[in-house]
């Protein structure tokens, strides 16, 4: 894998993510139950959380420094719950703005990273995939299934 291919793959999946909720009304995006008890808005806030985590963790990996463990929050599920609670009162518009801005920051950061970070077995690339490509795919599929079940 090289940097250009990775960045292109991220952008392809990103576009599919954006398409997964395209055309949904404000009320539908705020309705709980799209993914577990989360609304589509909650899912978007969650994706932003993990792209923001990537922006914190990937520089540490590049510097070969230890990365924080989510056990300090009680595990990843507890971390996710904490972050969702923190963002509970964010408007849909704010969540969408943060989604786009954080993604742009991540892409800009990645563009400046050395090509060597994108080798297929690198710790950097593994973490990047978890926080982007794999994460998008998981939630794209959930949103698409939810929309199909509701015929929206």
Buried (B, 14 or more C-beta within 10 A) or exposed (E): EEBEEBBEBBEEBBEBBBEBBEEBEEEBBBBEEBBEEBBBBBBBBBBBBBBBBBBEBBEBBBEEEEEEEBEEBEEEEEBBEEBBEEBEEBEBEEBBEBBBEBBEBBBEEBEEBEEEBBEEEBBBBEBBBBBBBEBBBEBBEBBBEBBEEEEE
